[in-house]
Amino acid sequence: MQQFFKITSILFLIFAFINCMENNNTKIRRAKTIAFIDGQEIFLEDIDSIISIQLYEARMNALHELISNELLLKEANTRKISLQKYIETEINNKTTKVTIEDFNSYISRLNISKIDSNNIFNYLKLIKQKDRQAYLVDSLKQFSEIKIKLQPPFFRKIEMSQFDSHNLSENESSIVIYIVSDFSCPACQIAENQLKYLYKKYKNKVNFKFIYFSDYISRSALACEAAAKQKKFKQMHDIIFENTECLNDDSIFYAFAETIGLNIKKFSKDFNDPVVLKRLIKNKELILSEKIFSTPTFIVNNKILDDSFAIDYLEDVIIEEIIQTR
């Protein structure tokens, strides 16, 4: 046993030394100057950041291709035919033919004077086959649960103090996550189911906040703002997301207000207050000025996660933030 502890201690020291050397090498690499432009330095880190983005994009493209292939193979297996036979039946045989109109449109658009008609027809056929495959894969995705947890190499940062937001949790954690969302957005409605799990799991470790964002200011947003005046934003937020299929009439919001115990007279006044509407419009303009254009978007300690699949790796980012604060 004593020998075991001695070996373990030696291994620990070796790993600590290697880690220290790696950290030192990283610092040296970042500080290394590799070029000058009129005396201005270009660092190796500048190149590495570009390479890291290109690597991420290459990985993401390869990942999407693998997912497509897996979905096609899964469907072929379900039909008990080979992948090659499935592709031949559902893609090659169902791809619309390249017409002379397609050909003329292509050479006219690109202003091609020297024409190799066979190559152009084959190229246009390949494009149509790829379009058909993309359509087929999209339809297959509806029947599979796909989660993409590949994160970009770094996230764009933003200062959040300028925005109006509402608490979804009751704590003063230093880890703050803003959910930029829209009650009418199908992707937001799907994400909300996953967010409920995160609200519950990290309710004492993460401060969740909500920011409304949409092309237009909906009655749902106004109802939440009116509920916030009576300190019941979260209750209205929750009941709206639980009933997204029936938000086409103002009467439903009054019913929600009664359900969560609001003063209806005050709710009605605040629900129709133009000042509230103006504040939401101003918030929307601020969000757009920060180049946030989609929902749901998550902002974790000022880092913007705006990929369409960010909900899938949001928990990983939360865990990383928790570890860093220990």
FENZIHU-V487869 format. One record per residue. RES is the residue in one letter. D_FIRST is the distance of its C-alpha to the first C-alpha in Angstrom with 2 decimals. Layout:
BEGIN
res = [RES,RES]
d_first = [D_FIRST,D_FIRST]
END
This chain:
BEGIN
res = [M,Q,Q,F,F,K,I,T,S,I,L,F,L,I,F,A,F,I,N,C,M,E,N,N,N,T,K,I,R,R,A,K,T,I,A,F,I,D,G,Q,E,I,F,L,E,D,I,D,S,I,I,S,I,Q,L,Y,E,A,R,M,N,A,L,H,E,L,I,S,N,E,L,L,L,K,E,A,N,T,R,K,I,S,L,Q,K,Y,I,E,T,E,I,N,N,K,T,T,K,V,T,I,E,D,F,N,S,Y,I,S,R,L,N,I,S,K,I,D,S,N,N,I,F,N,Y,L,K,L,I,K,Q,K,D,R,Q,A,Y,L,V,D,S,L,K,Q,F,S,E,I,K,I,K,L,Q,P,P,F,F,R,K,I,E,M,S,Q,F,D,S,H,N,L,S,E,N,E,S,S,I,V,I,Y,I,V,S,D,F,S,C,P,A,C,Q,I,A,E,N,Q,L,K,Y,L,Y,K,K,Y,K,N,K,V,N,F,K,F,I,Y,F,S,D,Y,I,S,R,S,A,L,A,C,E,A,A,A,K,Q,K,K,F,K,Q,M,H,D,I,I,F,E,N,T,E,C,L,N,D,D,S,I,F,Y,A,F,A,E,T,I,G,L,N,I,K,K,F,S,K,D,F,N,D,P,V,V,L,K,R,L,I,K,N,K,E,L,I,L,S,E,K,I,F,S,T,P,T,F,I,V,N,N,K,I,L,D,D,S,F,A,I,D,Y,L,E,D,V,I,I,E,E,I,I,Q,T,R]
d_first = [0.00,3.80,5.33,4.95,6.43,8.70,9.95,10.54,12.43,14.41,15.38,16.48,18.61,20.11,21.11,22.53,24.51,25.85,26.88,28.61,30.44,31.58,32.93,34.74,36.17,37.40,39.17,40.73,41.88,43.46,45.30,46.55,50.34,51.60,55.33,58.15,61.20,63.80,61.09,58.95,55.38,53.67,49.88,47.43,46.10,49.61,49.38,45.85,47.06,49.89,47.63,45.19,48.17,49.44,46.02,45.86,49.38,48.66,45.58,47.65,50.50,48.21,46.55,50.00,51.02,47.96,48.67,52.30,51.44,49.03,51.75,54.37,52.15,51.33,55.06,55.91,53.44,54.97,58.37,57.00,58.33,56.83,56.04,58.78,61.29,60.36,60.84,64.12,65.37,64.29,64.33,66.52,69.21,69.32,69.47,72.94,75.02,75.65,79.27,81.75,81.54,77.77,78.57,81.36,79.37,76.47,78.65,80.71,77.70,76.22,79.69,79.07,82.10,80.82,80.04,77.91,78.57,76.27,73.21,74.07,74.58,71.27,69.47,71.06,70.13,66.47,66.56,68.03,65.40,62.63,64.40,64.67,60.96,60.04,62.31,60.79,57.19,58.14,59.59,56.46,54.27,56.07,54.39,50.79,48.29,47.31,44.89,44.49,41.52,42.04,42.57,44.84,43.34,44.77,47.05,50.39,50.44,53.11,54.09,54.35,56.17,59.56,59.14,60.05,57.27,56.41,53.20,51.54,48.71,48.69,46.16,46.07,43.10,43.04,42.46,46.01,47.06,50.76,51.99,55.25,56.87,60.14,60.90,63.15,60.74,59.36,56.15,55.66,56.27,53.60,51.14,51.82,50.18,46.90,47.37,47.66,44.07,42.97,45.15,43.46,39.84,40.09,42.82,40.84,39.34,42.30,45.94,48.04,51.67,54.58,57.26,60.18,61.44,64.09,67.23,69.27,68.66,68.43,69.51,65.89,64.87,67.80,66.91,63.38,64.79,67.22,64.42,62.45,65.43,64.59,60.81,60.19,59.43,56.26,58.04,60.87,58.47,56.62,59.78,61.38,58.43,58.50,62.21,62.75,65.19,67.85,68.19,71.72,73.64,73.51,73.91,70.35,69.03,71.13,69.71,66.17,67.18,68.39,65.27,62.97,65.36,67.07,70.43,72.52,75.30,72.92,70.94,74.20,75.22,71.92,71.67,74.97,74.56,75.34,73.23,70.10,71.14,71.67,68.24,66.61,68.74,67.70,64.02,64.63,66.28,63.36,60.91,63.10,63.40,59.61,59.91,58.31,60.39,58.47,56.97,54.34,52.84,49.70,49.22,45.68,45.61,48.72,47.41,49.81,48.53,51.76,50.84,52.29,48.76,47.16,46.68,44.14,41.78,42.75,39.64,37.43,39.34,38.95,35.15,35.18,37.40,35.21,32.11,34.22,35.42,32.04]
END
